[in-house]
Amino acid sequence: MDPLTPETRSMKTRTSIAFAPLAVASAAFAGSDLVINEFNAVRDDRWLGCGQLAAGETCVRAGESSPDIDPFFGRRIGNGGDWVELVVTRDHADLRGWKIQWVSAGPPSTTGLPTTNGQIIWFADGTVPQGEITFTQAALWSDMRAGTIITITRDTTAQGGLDTDLSFDPCLDDWWINVHLGSSDLLQSTWNVVSFPSGLPTPPSNQKLYVDHQRWWAQILKADGEIAIGLIGEDTGNGMSGVSSNEVGALREDPGPSTTVFSNYQDANASSFGAPNTWKSADPADVGCRRRQNMDPLRAQVLAESCAGCLPLALNEYNAVRSDQFLGGGTAAQDSNNPPGVASDSQFGRILGNGGNWFELVVLSDHLDMRGWTLEWTETGASGAIQLSNAAFWSDLRIGTTVTFIQRTTAQGGLDTDLSFNGTTDTWVNINTFDTTLVTGTTSTKPGHVSGQFTTSNDRWTIRAVDASGSAMTGRMGEGSPAYNGGKVNAEDVCRLRQDPTGRSGPTSWFDDSGSSSTFGRPNTWNACPGTGTVTQSFAALLGSGCEWSGPSNPADLNGDGFVDGNDLGLMLAAWGVCGGASCPADITGDGFVDGNDLGQLLAAWGAV
């Protein structure tokens, strides 16, 4: 943005200040292609939810078992630094030249708006932080899809924030991009900052964003200067007030084209950077129930235009209970829930470790072929993989099948492989990962790993599926997913899908933590909210969806062109001999050799896949 001349400043001052209330009012009901969804008011020396702590103090509020965290940043002082989160509400929006104008208003003036002194960038008193962020003419901004979450960060990853990350794949449930202000090809920022709060460092000049709790406001302007959506922030008359230095400001309703300055913006102790907002309802009819933004209506058109009808798999549940803990904590006789009970798993009962390392998937597409697929898991500081074999079992999985993977055998307190299945009364199969007919092996970066072992944990665990060619078939699902916003998973919890599975269940679906019950191999259950009683997961809609698997499905199609033919035979002959692992797709049988057994498999599959 070009520097403002004194004449331009004067003109902008007269225009903005004289007509600002009218402009805000006229834009209030119009809605916008882009809306503010959340902003981080946590000070650089404070914690989300608890503020400033002395050495040794723990940030846990009365009546709660764990401190407030952001699912992406975890428990971090400053909660990721200064950042703003936006949502695109109209499909194919062109944001080139749009602006976000922000101001930290400071103490209220007698007029309800800050006074001016001729040092104006856009609106406010030159003695307080204020500025503009402009979307450049980059092609990225020319065609933004509805339901996209855009976060803008001041701090880099090394500084506790996040670098620019433009990965975006709605077909795999990745709807989020992040732009760091240092990416000047994407964003141009300017400000008129005179001073920062005492004791806080002034950010570098290329990080021109300041978000705080001192009556911080922002509005969005279109490329032609028209206000797309007026002032959002504390004490702007739309209901948000009392934002503290350990809180965020957040939209507590579904974002959409009808979102205005009078939508339900509130201060909050919980944040969800890069993911839909969640909150505890204040409605007397369901007080205490957790609510979550639903962006499905925004995203439906994008999915219909660009993506296959259904995903192949969804994570349904995984065990994060530590080996020396019981589900829900406490003792063998009683958990530590409030009120206390005897939390247990429907398969294992109440035992230490709740069955050990296990997770549960649901098949979302009929006739799914998973031969040669890899299930890749991660947690903080470690990762690993489960390599599936080319056994016939994996070639035709039916929709609605529950597939559990477990490390412990029955004798060890887990469960041996059980492939019994009839599609009606029995829709569950169990895979013990030491069963080499179904799992060729496992890997892990953890020391002392033995093939067959894998990890599930409460340490930001995720899993995704990769097909035999190395292409990702699902996004990362679990607490460590950028889309997760279901509460902190503790060492006495499981993490579960808290909704009925559909053909599009994935990372942005409603997962949450639970220490009250787990249901290995069976539909998930949870307490009704609002209301009383238990809700049991239903697969009826999924079974009636008609989802058919249409992805790459035959390991003998070595080049992935949809045919098993001479091209694949040539690749196999070139790899003949000792050859194995994920880098050797010609080893169809997974036995470490490319030989006559693999040739037989290829010839049997000859023709169109």
matplotlib code that plots the C-alpha trace (Angstrom):
import matplotlib.pyplot as plt

x = [0.0, 1.4, 2.1, -0.7, -0.1, -1.3, -4.1, -5.2, -5.1, -7.3, -9.8, -9.9, -10.3, -13.3, -14.9, -14.3, -15.1, -18.0, -19.8, -18.5, -21.7, -23.9, -21.5, -21.5, -25.3, -25.7, -23.3, -24.7, -27.5, -25.9, -23.6, -20.3, -18.3, -15.8, -16.4, -14.4, -14.7, -12.3, -9.4, -6.8, -6.8, -4.5, -1.5, 2.0, 2.7, -0.6, -2.2, -5.6, -8.1, -5.9, -3.8, -0.4, 0.9, 3.6, 6.3, 4.8, 1.1, -1.2, -3.8, -7.0, -10.2, -12.5, -14.6, -12.4, -9.9, -7.6, -6.3, -7.8, -5.9, -6.2, -6.4, -3.8, -1.3, -1.9, -1.0, 1.2, 1.8, 0.3, -1.9, 0.0, 0.5, -1.6, -3.9, -7.2, -9.4, -11.8, -14.3, -15.3, -19.1, -19.8, -18.4, -15.9, -15.3, -12.7, -10.9, -8.2, -7.8, -10.0, -8.9, -9.1, -9.0, -8.3, -7.8, -7.1, -9.4, -8.2, -10.3, -13.8, -14.2, -17.2, -18.6, -18.2, -15.6, -11.9, -10.9, -8.5, -5.3, -4.4, -2.2, -4.9, -4.4, -8.1, -10.2, -8.8, -6.6, -3.0, -1.9, -3.2, -2.3, -4.3, -3.7, -4.8, -4.1, -4.7, -5.2, -2.8, -3.6, -2.2, -4.1, -4.8, -7.4, -9.2, -11.4, -11.9, -14.2, -17.1, -16.3, -12.6, -11.0, -8.2, -6.0, -3.6, -0.6, 1.9, 4.3, 6.2, 6.2, 9.6, 8.1, 5.2, 2.8, 2.6, 4.3, 2.4, 0.7, -1.4, -2.2, -5.9, -7.8, -11.5, -11.9, -9.7, -11.5, -8.7, -10.4, -7.8, -5.0, -2.7, -0.9, 1.9, 2.2, 5.8, 4.3, 4.2, 3.1, -0.2, -0.8, 0.4, 0.1, 0.6, 0.0, 0.3, 1.6, 2.9, 3.3, 2.7, 1.6, 4.5, 6.8, 5.7, 8.1, 7.3, 7.0, 9.2, 8.1, 6.9, 4.5, 2.0, -0.9, -1.7, -4.7, -5.5, -8.3, -8.4, -11.6, -10.1, -12.2, -12.0, -14.0, -13.7, -13.7, -14.3, -11.8, -13.8, -13.7, -17.3, -17.7, -18.4, -19.0, -18.8, -17.0, -16.6, -15.1, -15.5, -18.1, -19.1, -22.8, -23.2, -23.1, -19.4, -18.0, -15.5, -12.9, -10.0, -6.2, -6.6, -9.5, -10.4, -13.3, -15.4, -18.5, -20.9, -23.1, -22.7, -21.0, -22.7, -23.7, -26.1, -23.5, -23.4, -22.1, -25.1, -24.4, -23.5, -19.9, -18.7, -15.6, -14.4, -11.8, -11.6, -10.1, -10.0, -7.4, -8.0, -11.1, -14.8, -15.6, -17.0, -18.7, -20.8, -24.4, -26.0, -29.5, -31.3, -32.8, -29.3, -27.0, -23.6, -24.0, -21.1, -22.1, -20.0, -20.1, -21.6, -20.0, -21.5, -24.1, -21.2, -19.1, -21.8, -21.5, -17.7, -17.8, -20.5, -18.5, -15.0, -14.9, -16.0, -19.2, -17.7, -14.5, -13.2, -12.7, -13.3, -11.7, -14.5, -12.6, -9.2, -7.9, -5.7, -5.9, -2.4, -1.3, -1.3, -4.6, -8.3, -10.8, -12.1, -9.2, -9.7, -9.4, -10.7, -13.8, -14.6, -13.7, -13.0, -15.8, -18.2, -20.4, -18.2, -19.2, -17.5, -16.5, -15.7, -15.3, -18.0, -15.4, -12.8, -14.7, -12.8, -9.1, -5.9, -5.0, -8.5, -7.2, -3.9, -3.2, -6.2, -8.2, -11.4, -12.3, -15.6, -15.8, -17.6, -17.6, -18.9, -16.5, -13.5, -10.2, -7.4, -4.8, -1.3, -2.6, -0.7, -2.2, 0.2, 0.0, 1.6, 1.9, 4.1, 7.7, 7.0, 5.3, 4.8, 2.9, 0.8, 1.4, -1.6, -1.0, -2.4, -4.6, -7.9, -9.7, -8.7, -10.0, -13.7, -14.7, -18.4, -19.9, -20.6, -18.0, -16.3, -12.6, -10.6, -6.8, -5.3, -1.8, -2.5, -3.7, -6.6, -4.2, -2.6, -5.9, -6.7, -8.2, -7.0, -7.9, -11.5, -12.8, -16.3, -18.8, -22.3, -23.2, -26.3, -26.0, -22.2, -20.5, -17.3, -13.9, -10.8, -7.2, -4.4, -1.4, 0.9, -1.1, 1.2, -1.3, -3.2, -0.4, 3.0, 4.6, 4.6, 7.2, 7.8, 10.4, 10.3, 13.3, 13.0, 10.2, 9.1, 7.1, 3.5, 3.6, 2.0, 1.0, -2.2, -2.0, -3.3, -0.4, -2.0, -2.4, -3.6, -4.0, -4.5, -4.8, -2.5, -3.1, -0.6, 0.7, 1.4, -1.6, -3.4, -6.9, -8.0, -6.9, -5.3, -7.9, -7.6, -6.6, -3.5, -5.5, -5.6, -9.4, -9.8, -11.8, -13.4, -11.6, -8.3, -7.8, -6.3, -4.5, -7.8, -9.8, -10.8, -11.4, -14.5, -16.7, -19.7, -22.1, -23.5, -21.0, -21.7, -19.9, -18.0, -17.0, -13.4, -11.1, -13.6, -16.3, -17.4, -14.8, -14.6, -12.8, -14.6, -13.7, -17.1, -17.3, -15.7, -17.2, -14.4, -15.9, -19.4, -21.3, -20.2, -22.4, -22.6, -24.8, -27.7, -27.2, -29.7, -31.8, -31.0, -30.2, -27.7, -27.4, -26.2, -24.4, -26.6, -25.2, -28.5, -27.9, -24.5, -25.8, -28.5, -26.1, -25.2, -21.6, -19.4, -15.6, -14.2, -10.6, -7.5, -8.2, -5.9, -2.3, -1.5, -2.2, 1.4, 1.3, -2.2, -3.7, -6.8, -5.5, -3.3, -1.4, 2.0, 3.1, 2.6, 4.3, 7.3, 7.5, 7.3, 10.1, 12.3, 11.9, 12.4, 14.3, 14.7, 12.4, 10.1, 8.5, 6.4, 9.0, 8.4, 4.8, 5.7, 6.0, 2.2, 2.3, 4.4, 6.8, 10.0, 10.5, 9.2, 8.8, 6.4, 3.9, 3.6, 3.5, 0.6, -1.3, -0.7, -1.8, -5.0, -5.9, -5.1, -7.4, -9.3, -9.3]
y = [0.0, 3.4, 5.8, 8.2, 11.8, 14.5, 15.4, 11.7, 11.3, 14.4, 13.1, 9.6, 11.1, 13.2, 10.4, 7.6, 9.5, 11.6, 8.7, 5.8, 5.2, 5.4, 3.2, 0.6, 0.7, 0.3, -2.7, -4.3, -6.2, -6.8, -9.7, -10.3, -12.7, -12.8, -12.6, -12.4, -15.7, -15.3, -13.1, -13.8, -11.2, -13.2, -11.1, -12.2, -12.8, -14.5, -17.9, -18.6, -18.8, -17.9, -14.9, -14.4, -17.1, -17.2, -19.9, -23.3, -22.2, -24.4, -22.8, -24.8, -23.0, -24.2, -27.2, -28.1, -30.9, -29.4, -26.0, -24.2, -24.9, -24.2, -27.5, -26.3, -24.4, -26.5, -24.9, -21.9, -18.5, -15.9, -18.6, -18.3, -14.5, -11.9, -13.6, -13.2, -15.9, -15.4, -17.5, -17.3, -17.3, -17.1, -19.5, -18.3, -15.1, -12.7, -11.1, -9.3, -5.8, -6.4, -4.9, -5.7, -2.5, -2.9, -0.6, -1.1, 1.6, 2.0, 3.9, 4.9, 8.5, 10.6, 10.1, 6.3, 6.5, 7.5, 11.0, 12.0, 14.0, 13.9, 10.8, 8.6, 5.4, 4.7, 5.5, 6.0, 8.1, 8.1, 7.4, 3.9, 0.9, 0.8, -0.5, -2.2, -5.5, -5.7, -8.8, -8.5, -9.3, -12.8, -15.5, -17.3, -14.7, -14.6, -17.7, -18.5, -21.4, -21.1, -22.6, -21.9, -20.8, -18.2, -17.4, -14.4, -14.6, -12.1, -14.6, -17.3, -20.9, -20.4, -17.4, -19.5, -18.7, -20.2, -19.8, -19.5, -22.8, -22.8, -26.5, -26.9, -30.0, -30.0, -33.5, -34.7, -32.3, -29.7, -26.3, -24.1, -21.9, -19.7, -16.7, -15.1, -11.4, -11.9, -13.3, -9.9, -11.5, -12.4, -9.7, -6.1, -4.6, -1.1, 0.4, 3.6, 2.3, 4.8, 2.6, -0.9, -1.8, -1.4, -4.3, -5.9, -6.0, -4.2, -6.7, -6.5, -4.0, -6.8, -8.2, -5.3, -6.7, -6.0, -7.7, -7.1, -6.8, -3.0, -2.5, -4.1, -3.6, -4.6, -4.2, -5.6, -3.5, -4.6, -3.7, -0.6, 0.7, -0.3, -1.7, -5.4, -5.9, -3.2, -3.1, -6.4, -6.3, -5.3, -2.6, -1.9, -2.3, -5.9, -7.6, -8.5, -7.0, -7.7, -9.3, -10.0, -10.4, -14.2, -14.6, -14.6, -13.0, -15.5, -15.9, -18.2, -19.2, -20.7, -18.3, -17.6, -14.9, -13.5, -13.0, -9.3, -7.1, -8.0, -11.8, -13.5, -12.5, -13.2, -13.3, -16.9, -18.9, -21.5, -20.9, -23.1, -21.6, -22.8, -24.9, -24.3, -22.5, -24.4, -23.1, -24.1, -23.1, -20.4, -21.4, -22.5, -25.4, -26.9, -25.0, -26.6, -28.4, -27.9, -26.3, -26.3, -24.3, -26.2, -25.2, -28.1, -25.8, -23.5, -26.4, -28.6, -27.0, -27.2, -30.9, -31.6, -29.8, -31.0, -34.2, -37.9, -38.6, -40.3, -40.8, -44.3, -44.4, -42.4, -42.6, -43.6, -43.9, -44.4, -45.2, -42.6, -44.2, -44.6, -48.1, -47.2, -45.4, -46.4, -45.0, -41.8, -42.0, -43.1, -46.6, -50.0, -49.4, -45.9, -43.3, -39.7, -38.2, -35.7, -37.3, -40.4, -43.8, -46.9, -46.0, -49.0, -50.2, -52.5, -55.1, -54.9, -53.8, -51.7, -52.5, -50.6, -49.2, -49.9, -52.6, -50.9, -49.3, -49.6, -47.5, -48.0, -47.1, -47.1, -48.0, -45.2, -46.6, -50.0, -52.6, -50.7, -52.2, -51.5, -54.0, -52.6, -49.5, -47.9, -46.4, -43.6, -42.4, -39.4, -38.0, -35.2, -36.2, -39.6, -41.3, -44.7, -46.8, -50.0, -51.7, -53.7, -56.9, -57.8, -60.5, -61.1, -59.9, -56.3, -56.4, -55.9, -54.2, -53.4, -50.0, -49.6, -52.2, -51.3, -52.3, -52.2, -52.4, -53.6, -54.4, -56.7, -60.3, -61.7, -63.3, -59.9, -58.2, -57.2, -59.2, -61.7, -61.3, -62.0, -61.7, -63.0, -60.8, -61.3, -57.7, -57.6, -58.7, -58.8, -55.8, -55.7, -57.2, -57.0, -56.9, -57.8, -56.0, -59.0, -61.0, -61.0, -62.4, -59.1, -56.7, -57.1, -55.1, -51.8, -49.1, -46.5, -43.8, -44.8, -46.6, -50.4, -50.8, -54.3, -54.9, -55.3, -52.6, -49.1, -46.2, -44.5, -41.7, -38.5, -36.6, -35.0, -38.4, -38.6, -41.2, -41.1, -43.7, -43.9, -46.2, -48.5, -45.8, -43.4, -41.1, -39.9, -41.3, -39.5, -36.4, -36.6, -37.4, -37.2, -34.7, -33.6, -32.7, -29.0, -29.4, -31.0, -28.9, -31.4, -30.7, -31.8, -35.6, -36.6, -39.8, -41.2, -40.6, -42.0, -39.8, -40.6, -39.4, -37.8, -38.0, -40.5, -41.4, -40.2, -40.6, -37.3, -38.0, -36.8, -34.5, -31.6, -33.9, -33.6, -35.6, -35.1, -36.5, -38.8, -40.5, -41.8, -44.7, -46.3, -48.8, -50.9, -52.5, -51.1, -47.9, -44.9, -43.6, -40.3, -38.4, -36.5, -32.7, -31.1, -33.7, -36.8, -40.3, -41.9, -41.4, -44.4, -43.8, -44.9, -46.2, -46.1, -43.0, -44.3, -47.6, -45.9, -43.4, -45.6, -44.7, -46.9, -46.9, -45.4, -44.8, -46.7, -50.2, -52.8, -53.3, -55.0, -51.6, -50.6, -47.3, -46.3, -45.8, -48.0, -51.0, -54.0, -54.5, -54.7, -51.4, -52.9, -56.1, -54.1, -52.4, -55.8, -57.4, -54.3, -54.8, -58.6, -60.1, -59.0, -55.9, -54.9, -52.2, -49.2, -48.2, -51.5, -51.6, -54.6, -56.8, -57.3, -60.1, -58.1, -61.0, -59.0, -60.5, -59.8, -63.3, -65.8, -65.2, -61.5, -62.3, -64.7, -61.9, -59.5, -61.9, -62.8, -59.1, -58.5, -56.0, -52.9, -52.3]
z = [0.0, -0.9, 2.0, 2.7, 1.9, 4.4, 1.8, 1.6, 5.3, 5.7, 3.1, 4.7, 8.1, 7.1, 5.1, 7.7, 10.9, 9.6, 8.0, 9.9, 12.0, 8.9, 6.9, 9.6, 9.8, 6.0, 5.9, 9.1, 7.3, 3.9, 4.8, 3.1, 1.0, 3.9, 7.6, 10.8, 12.7, 15.6, 16.8, 19.5, 22.3, 24.6, 25.5, 24.7, 28.4, 29.3, 28.9, 27.3, 30.2, 33.1, 32.4, 34.1, 36.4, 39.0, 38.8, 39.7, 39.3, 37.2, 35.0, 35.9, 36.7, 39.5, 38.5, 35.5, 35.2, 32.6, 31.5, 28.4, 25.2, 21.6, 19.7, 17.2, 19.4, 22.5, 25.8, 24.7, 26.2, 24.0, 22.3, 19.0, 19.0, 17.2, 14.6, 13.0, 11.5, 8.5, 6.7, 3.0, 2.9, -0.9, -3.4, -6.0, -4.1, -5.6, -2.6, -4.6, -3.3, -0.2, 3.1, 6.8, 8.8, 12.5, 15.5, 19.2, 20.4, 23.9, 26.5, 25.3, 24.1, 24.9, 21.4, 21.5, 18.8, 19.1, 18.5, 15.7, 15.5, 11.8, 12.0, 10.6, 8.6, 8.3, 11.3, 14.7, 17.0, 15.9, 19.5, 19.5, 17.3, 14.0, 10.5, 7.3, 5.7, 2.0, -0.1, -3.1, -6.8, -6.4, -8.2, -5.0, -3.9, -7.3, -6.7, -3.1, -2.3, 0.2, 3.6, 3.4, 6.7, 6.3, 9.2, 9.2, 11.6, 12.9, 14.3, 12.5, 13.5, 15.2, 17.1, 18.4, 15.6, 12.1, 8.8, 5.5, 4.6, 1.5, 1.5, 0.6, -0.4, 0.4, -1.0, 1.9, 4.3, 4.4, 4.2, 5.9, 4.6, 6.8, 5.6, 7.6, 7.1, 5.9, 2.7, 0.9, -2.4, -0.7, 1.9, 2.2, 5.7, 7.1, 10.4, 12.5, 15.8, 18.3, 21.3, 22.7, 26.2, 28.6, 28.8, 25.5, 22.6, 19.4, 16.5, 13.4, 10.7, 8.4, 11.0, 11.0, 13.0, 16.6, 18.3, 21.9, 24.5, 24.5, 22.6, 19.5, 16.3, 12.7, 9.6, 6.0, 2.9, -0.7, -3.4, -4.4, -0.8, 0.1, 3.5, 3.2, 6.9, 9.6, 12.9, 14.8, 18.2, 21.8, 22.7, 19.1, 20.1, 18.8, 22.1, 22.5, 25.7, 28.4, 26.3, 28.6, 28.0, 28.4, 25.9, 22.2, 20.5, 18.4, 16.4, 18.2, 15.3, 11.9, 9.5, 6.2, 3.7, 6.3, 9.0, 10.1, 12.8, 14.8, 14.7, 18.0, 18.6, 22.2, 24.3, 25.0, 27.1, 24.3, 20.9, 17.8, 15.4, 11.8, 12.8, 13.4, 16.7, 19.6, 22.8, 25.7, 25.2, 27.4, 26.4, 29.6, 27.6, 27.0, 29.4, 29.4, 26.1, 23.7, 20.4, 17.2, 14.0, 11.1, 7.8, 5.8, 4.0, 2.8, 1.6, 0.0, -3.5, -3.5, -2.7, -5.3, -8.0, -7.2, -5.2, -5.4, -3.7, -0.7, 1.2, 1.8, 5.6, 8.7, 12.1, 14.6, 17.9, 19.4, 22.9, 24.6, 28.1, 29.5, 30.5, 34.2, 34.1, 34.0, 31.6, 33.4, 35.9, 39.5, 40.7, 39.7, 41.8, 40.8, 38.1, 38.8, 36.6, 38.1, 39.2, 39.7, 38.2, 36.9, 33.3, 31.2, 27.6, 26.1, 25.1, 27.8, 30.9, 33.4, 33.1, 33.3, 29.9, 28.5, 26.1, 25.1, 21.8, 19.5, 17.0, 15.1, 11.5, 9.6, 5.9, 4.1, 0.5, -0.6, -2.2, -0.9, -1.9, 0.6, -0.6, 0.0, 1.8, 4.7, 7.8, 9.0, 12.6, 14.3, 17.8, 19.1, 18.5, 16.9, 13.9, 12.4, 9.9, 9.6, 6.3, 5.1, 3.0, -0.4, 1.2, -0.5, 2.7, 1.9, -1.6, -0.9, 2.3, 2.6, 3.5, 7.2, 8.3, 11.6, 11.4, 14.7, 14.9, 18.1, 19.3, 22.3, 21.8, 23.7, 26.2, 26.8, 27.5, 23.9, 21.1, 18.4, 14.8, 14.1, 10.5, 11.1, 9.2, 7.8, 7.0, 9.1, 12.7, 12.6, 10.8, 12.8, 12.0, 14.2, 13.1, 15.5, 14.0, 14.8, 12.3, 9.3, 6.9, 7.1, 8.2, 6.5, 9.3, 11.2, 11.6, 14.3, 15.1, 18.7, 20.0, 20.5, 18.1, 17.2, 14.0, 14.9, 17.5, 17.0, 19.2, 20.2, 22.8, 24.3, 22.7, 19.7, 17.9, 14.3, 11.6, 7.8, 5.1, 2.0, -0.9, -2.6, -4.9, -2.0, -2.6, 0.5, 0.7, 3.9, 5.8, 9.2, 11.8, 15.6, 18.2, 16.3, 13.2, 12.4, 12.2, 15.6, 18.1, 20.5, 23.8, 25.3, 25.1, 28.4, 29.5, 30.9, 27.7, 24.4, 21.4, 19.3, 16.5, 18.1, 15.2, 12.8, 10.1, 6.5, 3.2, 4.0, 7.6, 8.1, 10.0, 10.2, 11.7, 15.3, 17.3, 21.1, 24.2, 26.6, 29.9, 30.6, 28.2, 25.2, 22.7, 21.0, 17.8, 18.4, 17.6, 19.7, 22.5, 24.3, 26.6, 25.0, 25.0, 25.4, 27.2, 29.2, 28.3, 26.0, 22.2, 20.1, 16.8, 13.8, 10.5, 8.8, 6.7, 5.7, 4.5, 2.5, 0.9, -2.1, -1.8, -4.1, -4.0, -7.2, -6.3, -7.3, -6.2, -7.7, -6.6, -9.9, -11.7, -11.0, -13.0, -11.8, -15.3, -14.7, -16.6, -15.8, -19.1, -20.7, -19.1, -15.6, -16.7, -17.9, -14.5, -12.7, -14.8, -14.2, -10.4, -10.6, -7.6, -4.0, -3.6, -0.9, 1.2, 0.2, -2.5, -4.4, -5.6, -7.9, -4.8, -4.9, -2.3, 0.1, 0.8, -0.1, -3.5, -7.0, -8.4, -9.9, -7.2, -8.1, -11.8, -11.1, -9.3, -12.2, -14.9, -12.9, -12.8, -16.5, -18.2, -17.0, -13.2]

ax = plt.figure().add_subplot(projection="3d")
ax.plot(x, y, z, "-o")
ax.set_aspect("equal")
plt.show()
